[in-house]
Amino acid sequence: MFARRIFCQTARFLAAEAKHKHIDEMVKKAKVVVFMKGNPKEPQCGFSNAVVQIMRMHGVPYESYDVLQDEELRQQIKQFTNWPTIPQVFINGEFVGGCDIMLEMHKSGDLVEELEKAGIRSALLDAEPPNK
């Protein structure tokens, strides 16, 4: 019985490790990756829509994954980041945060800097300054 319990625990650990590796590969697939509800053309929640709008304003190309299409992925990404909400944004394979953090970074200008570190020039740098 003890050997069976050890085997089951080991099997669960290996399965979790494989899922973790899969998520790690997904977040490194592109310079910017967004796990969201819906897709960029049809976000399915206001928070995902806000992230899409921020990415659009900065002209950022990104890979997206619709967690509504895959409940297992939805739970795995939350475990991977230890972050309870969706959307989740990764830049250069590193977890940046969700909607609230992206909004704050956008407002403060920190997002432009993070994008530059990833080799992405924000379209906002090319925009004409507003007329006063």
The first five atom37 places (N, CA, C, CB, O) and aatype in JSON, in Angstrom:
{
  "aatype": [12, 13, 0, 1, 1, 9, 13, 4, 5, 16, 0, 1, 13, 10, 0, 0, 6, 0, 11, 8, 11, 8, 9, 3, 6, 12, 19, 11, 11, 0, 11, 19, 19, 19, 13, 12, 11, 7, 2, 14, 11, 6, 14, 5, 4, 7, 13, 15, 2, 0, 19, 19, 5, 9, 12, 1, 12, 8, 7, 19, 14, 18, 6, 15, 18, 3, 19, 10, 5, 3, 6, 6, 10, 1, 5, 5, 9, 11, 5, 13, 16, 2, 17, 14, 16, 9, 14, 5, 19, 13, 9, 2, 7, 6, 13, 19, 7, 7, 4, 3, 9, 12, 10, 6, 12, 8, 11, 15, 7, 3, 10, 19, 6, 6, 10, 6, 11, 0, 7, 9, 1, 15, 0, 10, 10, 3, 0, 6, 14, 14, 2, 11],
  "atom_mask": [
    [1, 1, 1, 1, 1],
    [1, 1, 1, 1, 1],
    [1, 1, 1, 1, 1],
    [1, 1, 1, 1, 1],
    [1, 1, 1, 1, 1],
    [1, 1, 1, 1, 1],
    [1, 1, 1, 1, 1],
    [1, 1, 1, 1, 1],
    [1, 1, 1, 1, 1],
    [1, 1, 1, 1, 1],
    [1, 1, 1, 1, 1],
    [1, 1, 1, 1, 1],
    [1, 1, 1, 1, 1],
    [1, 1, 1, 1, 1],
    [1, 1, 1, 1, 1],
    [1, 1, 1, 1, 1],
    [1, 1, 1, 1, 1],
    [1, 1, 1, 1, 1],
    [1, 1, 1, 1, 1],
    [1, 1, 1, 1, 1],
    [1, 1, 1, 1, 1],
    [1, 1, 1, 1, 1],
    [1, 1, 1, 1, 1],
    [1, 1, 1, 1, 1],
    [1, 1, 1, 1, 1],
    [1, 1, 1, 1, 1],
    [1, 1, 1, 1, 1],
    [1, 1, 1, 1, 1],
    [1, 1, 1, 1, 1],
    [1, 1, 1, 1, 1],
    [1, 1, 1, 1, 1],
    [1, 1, 1, 1, 1],
    [1, 1, 1, 1, 1],
    [1, 1, 1, 1, 1],
    [1, 1, 1, 1, 1],
    [1, 1, 1, 1, 1],
    [1, 1, 1, 1, 1],
    [1, 1, 1, 0, 1],
    [1, 1, 1, 1, 1],
    [1, 1, 1, 1, 1],
    [1, 1, 1, 1, 1],
    [1, 1, 1, 1, 1],
    [1, 1, 1, 1, 1],
    [1, 1, 1, 1, 1],
    [1, 1, 1, 1, 1],
    [1, 1, 1, 0, 1],
    [1, 1, 1, 1, 1],
    [1, 1, 1, 1, 1],
    [1, 1, 1, 1, 1],
    [1, 1, 1, 1, 1],
    [1, 1, 1, 1, 1],
    [1, 1, 1, 1, 1],
    [1, 1, 1, 1, 1],
    [1, 1, 1, 1, 1],
    [1, 1, 1, 1, 1],
    [1, 1, 1, 1, 1],
    [1, 1, 1, 1, 1],
    [1, 1, 1, 1, 1],
    [1, 1, 1, 0, 1],
    [1, 1, 1, 1, 1],
    [1, 1, 1, 1, 1],
    [1, 1, 1, 1, 1],
    [1, 1, 1, 1, 1],
    [1, 1, 1, 1, 1],
    [1, 1, 1, 1, 1],
    [1, 1, 1, 1, 1],
    [1, 1, 1, 1, 1],
    [1, 1, 1, 1, 1],
    [1, 1, 1, 1, 1],
    [1, 1, 1, 1, 1],
    [1, 1, 1, 1, 1],
    [1, 1, 1, 1, 1],
    [1, 1, 1, 1, 1],
    [1, 1, 1, 1, 1],
    [1, 1, 1, 1, 1],
    [1, 1, 1, 1, 1],
    [1, 1, 1, 1, 1],
    [1, 1, 1, 1, 1],
    [1, 1, 1, 1, 1],
    [1, 1, 1, 1, 1],
    [1, 1, 1, 1, 1],
    [1, 1, 1, 1, 1],
    [1, 1, 1, 1, 1],
    [1, 1, 1, 1, 1],
    [1, 1, 1, 1, 1],
    [1, 1, 1, 1, 1],
    [1, 1, 1, 1, 1],
    [1, 1, 1, 1, 1],
    [1, 1, 1, 1, 1],
    [1, 1, 1, 1, 1],
    [1, 1, 1, 1, 1],
    [1, 1, 1, 1, 1],
    [1, 1, 1, 0, 1],
    [1, 1, 1, 1, 1],
    [1, 1, 1, 1, 1],
    [1, 1, 1, 1, 1],
    [1, 1, 1, 0, 1],
    [1, 1, 1, 0, 1],
    [1, 1, 1, 1, 1],
    [1, 1, 1, 1, 1],
    [1, 1, 1, 1, 1],
    [1, 1, 1, 1, 1],
    [1, 1, 1, 1, 1],
    [1, 1, 1, 1, 1],
    [1, 1, 1, 1, 1],
    [1, 1, 1, 1, 1],
    [1, 1, 1, 1, 1],
    [1, 1, 1, 1, 1],
    [1, 1, 1, 0, 1],
    [1, 1, 1, 1, 1],
    [1, 1, 1, 1, 1],
    [1, 1, 1, 1, 1],
    [1, 1, 1, 1, 1],
    [1, 1, 1, 1, 1],
    [1, 1, 1, 1, 1],
    [1, 1, 1, 1, 1],
    [1, 1, 1, 1, 1],
    [1, 1, 1, 1, 1],
    [1, 1, 1, 0, 1],
    [1, 1, 1, 1, 1],
    [1, 1, 1, 1, 1],
    [1, 1, 1, 1, 1],
    [1, 1, 1, 1, 1],
    [1, 1, 1, 1, 1],
    [1, 1, 1, 1, 1],
    [1, 1, 1, 1, 1],
    [1, 1, 1, 1, 1],
    [1, 1, 1, 1, 1],
    [1, 1, 1, 1, 1],
    [1, 1, 1, 1, 1],
    [1, 1, 1, 1, 1],
    [1, 1, 1, 1, 1]
  ],
  "atom_positions": [
    [[0.82, -1.19, 0.0], [0.0, 0.0, 0.0], [0.87, 1.26, 0.0], [-0.94, 0.0, 1.21], [0.58, 2.23, -0.7]],
    [[1.95, 1.23, 0.8], [2.85, 2.37, 0.87], [3.49, 2.65, -0.49], [3.94, 2.13, 1.93], [3.59, 3.8, -0.91]],
    [[3.93, 1.6, -1.18], [4.56, 1.74, -2.49], [3.58, 2.34, -3.5], [5.08, 0.38, -3.0], [3.95, 3.16, -4.33]],
    [[2.34, 1.91, -3.41], [1.31, 2.44, -4.32], [1.1, 3.94, -4.08], [-0.03, 1.68, -4.14], [0.96, 4.72, -5.03]],
    [[1.07, 4.34, -2.8], [0.88, 5.75, -2.47], [2.06, 6.58, -3.0], [0.74, 5.94, -0.94], [1.85, 7.65, -3.56]],
    [[3.27, 6.08, -2.82], [4.46, 6.77, -3.33], [4.39, 6.87, -4.86], [5.76, 6.03, -2.89], [4.69, 7.92, -5.43]],
    [[3.99, 5.78, -5.51], [3.87, 5.78, -6.97], [2.86, 6.83, -7.42], [3.45, 4.39, -7.48], [3.14, 7.59, -8.35]],
    [[1.7, 6.9, -6.77], [0.66, 7.86, -7.14], [1.14, 9.29, -6.92], [-0.63, 7.61, -6.32], [0.88, 10.16, -7.75]],
    [[1.82, 9.55, -5.82], [2.35, 10.88, -5.55], [3.39, 11.26, -6.6], [2.96, 10.95, -4.14], [3.42, 12.4, -7.07]],
    [[4.24, 10.33, -6.95], [5.26, 10.58, -7.97], [4.62, 10.84, -9.33], [6.24, 9.38, -8.06], [5.05, 11.74, -10.05]],
    [[3.61, 10.08, -9.67], [2.91, 10.26, -10.94], [2.26, 11.64, -11.0], [1.86, 9.16, -11.15], [2.33, 12.32, -12.02]],
    [[1.62, 12.07, -9.9], [0.99, 13.39, -9.85], [2.04, 14.49, -9.98], [0.19, 13.57, -8.54], [1.84, 15.47, -10.7]],
    [[3.16, 14.32, -9.29], [4.24, 15.3, -9.37], [4.76, 15.42, -10.8], [5.38, 14.92, -8.42], [4.95, 16.53, -11.29]],
    [[5.0, 14.3, -11.45], [5.52, 14.32, -12.83], [4.51, 14.94, -13.79], [5.87, 12.9, -13.28], [4.89, 15.67, -14.71]],
    [[3.23, 14.65, -13.59], [2.19, 15.25, -14.44], [2.16, 16.76, -14.25], [0.81, 14.63, -14.12], [2.05, 17.51, -15.22]],
    [[2.24, 17.21, -13.01], [2.24, 18.64, -12.72], [3.48, 19.3, -13.32], [2.18, 18.89, -11.2], [3.4, 20.41, -13.87]],
    [[4.61, 18.64, -13.22], [5.85, 19.17, -13.78], [5.76, 19.29, -15.3], [7.04, 18.27, -13.38], [6.25, 20.26, -15.88]],
    [[5.15, 18.32, -15.95], [4.97, 18.36, -17.41], [4.07, 19.52, -17.8], [4.39, 17.03, -17.93], [4.34, 20.21, -18.79]],
    [[3.0, 19.74, -17.04], [2.09, 20.87, -17.32], [2.82, 22.18, -17.12], [0.85, 20.8, -16.41], [2.65, 23.11, -17.91]],
    [[3.63, 22.26, -16.07], [4.4, 23.47, -15.78], [5.36, 23.76, -16.95], [5.18, 23.31, -14.45], [5.5, 24.91, -17.36]],
    [[6.0, 22.73, -17.47], [6.92, 22.89, -18.59], [6.17, 23.37, -19.83], [7.65, 21.56, -18.9], [6.68, 24.22, -20.58]],
    [[4.97, 22.84, -20.05], [4.15, 23.25, -21.2], [3.81, 24.74, -21.11], [2.87, 22.41, -21.28], [3.92, 25.46, -22.1]],
    [[3.4, 25.2, -19.94], [3.08, 26.62, -19.75], [4.34, 27.45, -19.97], [2.5, 26.87, -18.32], [4.28, 28.5, -20.61]],
    [[5.47, 27.0, -19.45], [6.73, 27.71, -19.62], [7.06, 27.88, -21.1], [7.87, 26.97, -18.9], [7.53, 28.94, -21.52]],
    [[6.83, 26.85, -21.89], [7.05, 26.93, -23.34], [6.08, 27.92, -23.99], [6.89, 25.54, -23.99], [6.47, 28.66, -24.89]],
    [[4.84, 27.95, -23.52], [3.84, 28.86, -24.09], [4.22, 30.32, -23.85], [2.45, 28.57, -23.49], [4.11, 31.15, -24.75]],
    [[4.67, 30.63, -22.62], [4.97, 32.03, -22.3], [6.24, 32.51, -22.98], [5.11, 32.2, -20.79], [6.48, 33.71, -23.05]],
    [[7.04, 31.59, -23.49], [8.27, 31.96, -24.19], [8.1, 31.89, -25.71], [9.41, 31.05, -23.77], [9.05, 32.11, -26.45]],
    [[6.88, 31.6, -26.16], [6.61, 31.45, -27.59], [6.75, 32.77, -28.35], [5.22, 30.88, -27.8], [7.1, 32.79, -29.53]],
    [[6.45, 33.87, -27.66], [6.53, 35.2, -28.27], [7.07, 36.17, -27.23], [5.13, 35.67, -28.8], [7.13, 35.85, -26.04]],
    [[7.48, 37.36, -27.69], [8.0, 38.35, -26.74], [6.92, 38.78, -25.74], [8.53, 39.58, -27.49], [7.21, 39.04, -24.57]],
    [[5.68, 38.84, -26.21], [4.56, 39.19, -25.34], [3.48, 38.14, -25.5], [4.01, 40.62, -25.67], [3.07, 37.81, -26.62]],
    [[3.01, 37.61, -24.38], [1.98, 36.58, -24.37], [0.9, 37.0, -23.38], [2.57, 35.18, -24.0], [1.18, 37.42, -22.26]],
    [[-0.35, 36.86, -23.82], [-1.49, 37.22, -22.96], [-2.43, 36.03, -22.85], [-2.25, 38.47, -23.52], [-2.89, 35.49, -23.86]],
    [[-2.71, 35.62, -21.63], [-3.75, 34.64, -21.35], [-4.98, 35.45, -20.98], [-3.33, 33.62, -20.18], [-4.96, 36.22, -20.02]],
    [[-6.05, 35.27, -21.75], [-7.2, 36.14, -21.6], [-8.51, 35.38, -21.76], [-7.13, 37.27, -22.59], [-8.52, 34.22, -22.16]],
    [[-9.59, 36.06, -21.46], [-10.92, 35.52, -21.72], [-11.34, 36.05, -23.08], [-11.95, 35.9, -20.59], [-11.53, 37.25, -23.26]],
    [[-11.5, 35.15, -24.02], [-11.81, 35.53, -25.39], [-10.53, 35.65, -26.19], [0.0, 0.0, 0.0], [-9.51, 35.05, -25.86]],
    [[-10.6, 36.45, -27.25], [-9.43, 36.67, -28.09], [-9.33, 38.17, -28.39], [-9.5, 35.84, -29.41], [-10.27, 38.91, -28.1]],
    [[-8.23, 38.62, -28.97], [-8.07, 40.07, -29.19], [-9.2, 40.71, -30.01], [-6.77, 40.32, -29.87], [-9.53, 41.87, -29.8]],
    [[-9.77, 39.97, -30.92], [-10.87, 40.53, -31.73], [-12.19, 40.55, -30.97], [-11.03, 39.73, -33.01], [-13.05, 41.39, -31.23]],
    [[-12.34, 39.61, -30.02], [-13.58, 39.51, -29.25], [-13.29, 39.17, -27.79], [-14.51, 38.45, -29.86], [-13.54, 38.05, -27.34]],
    [[-12.75, 40.15, -27.04], [-12.52, 39.89, -25.61], [-13.85, 39.6, -24.91], [-11.8, 41.11, -24.92], [-14.87, 40.19, -25.25]],
    [[-13.83, 38.68, -23.95], [-15.07, 38.26, -23.3], [-15.22, 38.81, -21.88], [-15.13, 36.77, -23.26], [-16.12, 38.39, -21.15]],
    [[-14.35, 39.74, -21.49], [-14.54, 40.43, -20.2], [-13.86, 41.79, -20.3], [-13.95, 39.59, -19.0], [-12.98, 42.01, -21.13]],
    [[-14.28, 42.69, -19.45], [-13.76, 44.05, -19.47], [-12.27, 44.13, -19.18], [0.0, 0.0, 0.0], [-11.57, 44.97, -19.74]],
    [[-11.79, 43.25, -18.31], [-10.36, 43.28, -17.96], [-9.51, 42.82, -19.14], [-10.09, 42.39, -16.74], [-8.47, 43.42, -19.43]],
    [[-9.95, 41.77, -19.81], [-9.23, 41.31, -21.01], [-9.29, 42.39, -22.09], [-9.82, 39.98, -21.53], [-8.3, 42.62, -22.79]],
    [[-10.43, 43.03, -22.23], [-10.58, 44.1, -23.22], [-9.63, 45.25, -22.91], [-12.04, 44.6, -23.25], [-9.02, 45.81, -23.83]],
    [[-9.48, 45.61, -21.64], [-8.56, 46.69, -21.26], [-7.13, 46.35, -21.67], [-8.64, 46.96, -19.75], [-6.41, 47.22, -22.18]],
    [[-6.71, 45.12, -21.44], [-5.35, 44.71, -21.82], [-5.2, 44.76, -23.34], [-5.04, 43.28, -21.29], [-4.17, 45.21, -23.84]],
    [[-6.21, 44.31, -24.07], [-6.17, 44.36, -25.53], [-6.02, 45.81, -26.0], [-7.45, 43.73, -26.14], [-5.23, 46.1, -26.9]],
    [[-6.77, 46.72, -25.39], [-6.7, 48.14, -25.77], [-5.32, 48.73, -25.48], [-7.78, 48.94, -25.04], [-4.79, 49.51, -26.27]],
    [[-4.73, 48.36, -24.34], [-3.39, 48.84, -24.01], [-2.39, 48.34, -25.04], [-2.97, 48.37, -22.58], [-1.55, 49.1, -25.52]],
    [[-2.48, 47.05, -25.38], [-1.57, 46.49, -26.38], [-1.76, 47.18, -27.73], [-1.79, 44.97, -26.53], [-0.79, 47.45, -28.44]],
    [[-2.99, 47.46, -28.07], [-3.3, 48.12, -29.34], [-2.7, 49.54, -29.35], [-4.83, 48.17, -29.58], [-2.11, 49.95, -30.35]],
    [[-2.86, 50.28, -28.26], [-2.33, 51.66, -28.19], [-0.81, 51.67, -28.36], [-2.71, 52.32, -26.86], [-0.25, 52.57, -28.98]],
    [[-0.15, 50.65, -27.8], [1.3, 50.58, -27.89], [1.77, 49.89, -29.17], [1.85, 49.85, -26.69], [2.97, 49.85, -29.46]],
    [[0.82, 49.35, -29.94], [1.18, 48.68, -31.19], [1.97, 47.4, -30.97], [0.0, 0.0, 0.0], [2.86, 47.07, -31.75]],
    [[1.65, 46.7, -29.9], [2.42, 45.51, -29.51], [1.87, 44.25, -30.17], [2.4, 45.35, -27.98], [0.7, 43.92, -30.0]],
    [[2.71, 43.55, -30.93], [2.3, 42.23, -31.41], [2.41, 41.24, -30.25], [3.18, 41.77, -32.64], [3.37, 41.28, -29.48]],
    [[1.43, 40.36, -30.13], [1.47, 39.4, -29.02], [0.71, 38.14, -29.38], [0.88, 40.03, -27.75], [-0.17, 38.11, -30.24]],
    [[1.09, 37.1, -28.67], [0.42, 35.8, -28.78], [-0.65, 35.78, -27.68], [1.45, 34.57, -28.62], [-0.4, 36.23, -26.56]],
    [[-1.83, 35.28, -28.0], [-2.87, 35.21, -26.98], [-3.44, 33.8, -26.89], [-4.0, 36.22, -27.28], [-3.47, 33.04, -27.87]],
    [[-3.9, 33.48, -25.7], [-4.54, 32.19, -25.43], [-5.87, 32.46, -24.73], [-3.63, 31.27, -24.57], [-5.92, 33.17, -23.73]],
    [[-6.92, 31.88, -25.27], [-8.26, 32.04, -24.72], [-8.49, 30.96, -23.66], [-9.34, 31.96, -25.84], [-8.68, 29.78, -23.99]],
    [[-8.48, 31.36, -22.4], [-8.64, 30.4, -21.32], [-10.08, 29.89, -21.21], [-8.22, 31.01, -20.0], [-10.33, 28.88, -20.55]],
    [[-11.02, 30.57, -21.84], [-12.41, 30.09, -21.82], [-12.59, 28.84, -22.68], [-13.37, 31.2, -22.31], [-13.55, 28.09, -22.52]],
    [[-11.66, 28.63, -23.6], [-11.7, 27.46, -24.47], [-11.05, 26.23, -23.83], [-11.03, 27.76, -25.79], [-11.17, 25.12, -24.34]],
    [[-10.36, 26.44, -22.71], [-9.61, 25.35, -22.09], [-9.55, 25.57, -20.58], [-8.18, 25.25, -22.68], [-8.66, 26.27, -20.08]],
    [[-10.47, 24.98, -19.85], [-10.55, 25.15, -18.4], [-9.28, 24.67, -17.7], [-11.77, 24.41, -17.84], [-8.86, 25.26, -16.71]],
    [[-8.68, 23.61, -18.22], [-7.44, 23.11, -17.62], [-6.33, 24.15, -17.74], [-7.01, 21.79, -18.28], [-5.59, 24.38, -16.79]],
    [[-6.22, 24.77, -18.91], [-5.24, 25.82, -19.11], [-5.52, 26.99, -18.15], [-5.24, 26.31, -20.58], [-4.6, 27.56, -17.57]],
    [[-6.77, 27.33, -18.0], [-7.16, 28.43, -17.11], [-6.66, 28.19, -15.69], [-8.7, 28.61, -17.11], [-6.14, 29.1, -15.05]],
    [[-6.82, 26.98, -15.21], [-6.37, 26.65, -13.86], [-4.84, 26.53, -13.79], [-7.01, 25.34, -13.39], [-4.23, 26.94, -12.8]],
    [[-4.24, 25.97, -14.82], [-2.79, 25.79, -14.84], [-2.05, 27.13, -14.82], [-2.38, 24.97, -16.06], [-1.04, 27.28, -14.12]],
    [[-2.54, 28.09, -15.6], [-1.84, 29.38, -15.65], [-1.92, 30.08, -14.3], [-2.43, 30.27, -16.75], [-0.97, 30.75, -13.89]],
    [[-3.04, 29.92, -13.61], [-3.18, 30.52, -12.27], [-2.2, 29.87, -11.29], [-4.63, 30.37, -11.76], [-1.63, 30.55, -10.44]],
    [[-2.02, 28.56, -11.41], [-1.06, 27.86, -10.55], [0.37, 28.24, -10.91], [-1.25, 26.33, -10.65], [1.21, 28.42, -10.04]],
    [[0.64, 28.36, -12.19], [1.98, 28.68, -12.69], [2.46, 30.01, -12.13], [1.98, 28.71, -14.23], [3.62, 30.14, -11.73]],
    [[1.57, 31.01, -12.1], [1.94, 32.35, -11.67], [1.6, 32.64, -10.21], [1.28, 33.37, -12.54], [2.07, 33.62, -9.63]],
    [[0.79, 31.77, -9.64], [0.25, 32.03, -8.3], [-0.51, 33.35, -8.29], [1.39, 32.04, -7.25], [-0.44, 34.12, -7.32]],
    [[-1.23, 33.61, -9.38], [-2.01, 34.83, -9.56], [-3.44, 34.4, -9.84], [-1.43, 35.74, -10.72], [-3.65, 33.62, -10.77]],
    [[-4.43, 34.86, -9.09], [-5.77, 34.28, -9.17], [-6.66, 34.75, -10.32], [-6.47, 34.56, -7.94], [-7.71, 34.16, -10.56]],
    [[-6.25, 35.8, -11.04], [-7.17, 36.37, -12.03], [-6.62, 36.3, -13.45], [-7.48, 37.8, -11.67], [-5.43, 36.13, -13.68]],
    [[-7.54, 36.45, -14.37], [-7.25, 36.52, -15.8], [-7.73, 37.9, -16.25], [-7.97, 35.34, -16.62], [-8.8, 38.33, -15.81]],
    [[-7.01, 38.6, -17.09], [-5.9, 38.19, -17.95], [-4.57, 38.17, -17.19], [-5.79, 39.11, -19.14], [-4.43, 38.72, -16.1]],
    [[-3.61, 37.49, -17.83], [-2.24, 37.46, -17.33], [-1.3, 37.76, -18.5], [-1.9, 36.07, -16.68], [-1.43, 37.18, -19.58]],
    [[-0.38, 38.66, -18.26], [0.52, 39.13, -19.32], [1.96, 38.74, -18.99], [0.4, 40.66, -19.5], [2.43, 38.89, -17.86]],
    [[2.65, 38.24, -20.02], [4.07, 37.88, -19.91], [4.85, 38.68, -20.95], [4.28, 36.34, -20.11], [4.42, 38.81, -22.1]],
    [[5.98, 39.2, -20.52], [6.9, 39.88, -21.44], [8.25, 39.2, -21.31], [6.99, 41.44, -21.14], [8.79, 39.08, -20.21]],
    [[8.79, 38.76, -22.44], [10.06, 38.0, -22.45], [10.02, 36.8, -21.51], [11.23, 38.92, -22.06], [11.01, 36.51, -20.84]],
    [[8.9, 36.11, -21.46], [8.78, 34.91, -20.65], [8.57, 35.16, -19.18], [0.0, 0.0, 0.0], [8.43, 34.21, -18.41]],
    [[8.54, 36.41, -18.76], [8.37, 36.76, -17.35], [6.95, 37.28, -17.11], [9.41, 37.83, -16.92], [6.42, 38.08, -17.88]],
    [[6.36, 36.8, -16.03], [5.02, 37.25, -15.66], [5.08, 38.71, -15.21], [4.42, 36.36, -14.53], [5.85, 39.07, -14.32]],
    [[4.26, 39.55, -15.85], [4.21, 40.97, -15.52], [3.05, 41.24, -14.57], [4.07, 41.82, -16.8], [3.21, 41.95, -13.58]],
    [[1.88, 40.68, -14.87], [0.72, 40.9, -14.03], [-0.56, 40.82, -14.82], [0.0, 0.0, 0.0], [-0.6, 40.32, -15.94]],
    [[-1.6, 41.34, -14.21], [-2.92, 41.34, -14.83], [-3.31, 42.73, -15.29], [0.0, 0.0, 0.0], [-2.46, 43.6, -15.5]],
    [[-4.6, 42.92, -15.44], [-5.13, 44.17, -15.96], [-4.72, 45.37, -15.11], [-6.64, 44.1, -16.05], [-4.26, 46.38, -15.65]],
    [[-4.87, 45.27, -13.8], [-4.57, 46.41, -12.93], [-3.11, 46.84, -13.05], [-4.9, 46.07, -11.49], [-2.82, 48.04, -13.09]],
    [[-2.21, 45.89, -13.09], [-0.79, 46.21, -13.21], [-0.48, 46.78, -14.58], [0.07, 44.96, -12.94], [0.31, 47.72, -14.71]],
    [[-1.08, 46.21, -15.62], [-0.86, 46.74, -16.97], [-1.36, 48.18, -17.08], [-1.56, 45.86, -18.01], [-0.7, 49.02, -17.7]],
    [[-2.51, 48.47, -16.49], [-3.03, 49.85, -16.52], [-2.08, 50.8, -15.81], [-4.43, 49.91, -15.86], [-1.79, 51.89, -16.3]],
    [[-1.59, 50.38, -14.66], [-0.67, 51.22, -13.89], [0.63, 51.43, -14.66], [-0.39, 50.59, -12.52], [1.15, 52.55, -14.7]],
    [[1.16, 50.37, -15.26], [2.39, 50.5, -16.04], [2.19, 51.4, -17.25], [2.87, 49.12, -16.49], [3.08, 52.17, -17.61]],
    [[1.03, 51.31, -17.87], [0.71, 52.15, -19.01], [0.66, 53.62, -18.58], [-0.64, 51.73, -19.65], [1.25, 54.48, -19.24]],
    [[-0.03, 53.9, -17.49], [-0.17, 55.28, -17.0], [1.17, 55.89, -16.58], [-1.14, 55.33, -15.82], [1.43, 57.06, -16.84]],
    [[2.01, 55.09, -15.94], [3.29, 55.59, -15.41], [4.39, 55.68, -16.47], [3.75, 54.71, -14.28], [5.4, 56.35, -16.27]],
    [[4.2, 54.99, -17.59], [5.24, 54.94, -18.61], [6.17, 53.74, -18.45], [0.0, 0.0, 0.0], [7.04, 53.51, -19.29]],
    [[5.97, 52.97, -17.38], [6.82, 51.79, -17.16], [6.65, 50.74, -18.24], [6.53, 51.18, -15.8], [7.57, 49.98, -18.52]],
    [[5.47, 50.69, -18.84], [5.24, 49.68, -19.88], [6.13, 49.95, -21.1], [3.76, 49.68, -20.3], [6.65, 49.01, -21.7]],
    [[6.31, 51.22, -21.45], [7.19, 51.56, -22.57], [8.59, 51.02, -22.3], [7.24, 53.1, -22.8], [9.23, 50.46, -23.19]],
    [[9.07, 51.19, -21.07], [10.4, 50.7, -20.7], [10.48, 49.18, -20.75], [10.78, 51.19, -19.29], [11.46, 48.63, -21.26]],
    [[9.46, 48.5, -20.24], [9.46, 47.03, -20.27], [9.45, 46.52, -21.7], [8.25, 46.47, -19.5], [10.13, 45.55, -22.03]],
    [[8.67, 47.16, -22.54], [8.62, 46.76, -23.94], [9.98, 46.97, -24.61], [7.53, 47.55, -24.68], [10.43, 46.14, -25.4]],
    [[10.64, 48.09, -24.3], [11.96, 48.35, -24.87], [12.96, 47.28, -24.46], [12.47, 49.74, -24.43], [13.79, 46.87, -25.27]],
    [[12.88, 46.81, -23.21], [13.77, 45.74, -22.75], [13.57, 44.47, -23.57], [13.53, 45.44, -21.26], [14.5, 43.68, -23.75]],
    [[12.34, 44.3, -24.08], [12.01, 43.13, -24.9], [12.28, 43.38, -26.39], [10.55, 42.74, -24.7], [12.03, 42.52, -27.23]],
    [[12.8, 44.57, -26.7], [13.09, 44.9, -28.1], [11.87, 45.35, -28.88], [0.0, 0.0, 0.0], [11.84, 45.24, -30.1]],
    [[10.86, 45.86, -28.16], [9.63, 46.33, -28.81], [9.51, 47.83, -28.58], [8.37, 45.58, -28.26], [9.55, 48.3, -27.44]],
    [[9.38, 48.57, -29.66], [9.2, 50.02, -29.55], [7.7, 50.32, -29.48], [9.86, 50.77, -30.75], [6.93, 49.93, -30.35]],
    [[7.32, 51.01, -28.43], [5.92, 51.38, -28.26], [5.52, 52.39, -29.33], [5.67, 51.96, -26.86], [6.26, 53.34, -29.62]],
    [[4.35, 52.18, -29.91], [3.82, 53.11, -30.9], [3.55, 54.48, -30.28], [2.54, 52.55, -31.53], [3.48, 55.48, -31.0]],
    [[3.39, 54.53, -28.98], [3.13, 55.81, -28.32], [4.33, 56.74, -28.42], [2.78, 55.59, -26.86], [4.17, 57.96, -28.35]],
    [[5.52, 56.2, -28.59], [6.71, 57.03, -28.75], [6.7, 57.75, -30.1], [7.97, 56.17, -28.62], [7.37, 58.78, -30.26]],
    [[5.97, 57.22, -31.05], [5.91, 57.81, -32.38], [4.7, 58.71, -32.56], [5.9, 56.72, -33.41], [4.57, 59.39, -33.59]],
    [[3.82, 58.73, -31.58], [2.61, 59.54, -31.68], [2.95, 61.01, -31.52], [1.56, 59.11, -30.62], [3.88, 61.37, -30.8]],
    [[2.19, 61.85, -32.21], [2.41, 63.27, -32.08], [1.91, 63.74, -30.71], [1.71, 64.04, -33.21], [0.89, 63.25, -30.22]],
    [[2.62, 64.69, -30.1], [2.14, 65.19, -28.82], [0.82, 65.92, -29.0], [3.19, 66.12, -28.17], [0.59, 66.55, -30.03]],
    [[-0.05, 65.85, -27.99], [-1.34, 66.52, -28.12], [-1.18, 68.04, -28.2], [-2.25, 66.16, -26.94], [-0.29, 68.61, -27.57]],
    [[-2.04, 68.68, -28.98], [-2.03, 70.15, -29.09], [-2.6, 70.75, -27.82], [-2.85, 70.63, -30.34], [-3.57, 70.25, -27.25]],
    [[-1.97, 71.83, -27.4], [-2.47, 72.51, -26.19], [-3.04, 73.84, -26.51], [-1.37, 72.66, -25.16], [-3.5, 74.55, -25.61]]
  ]
}
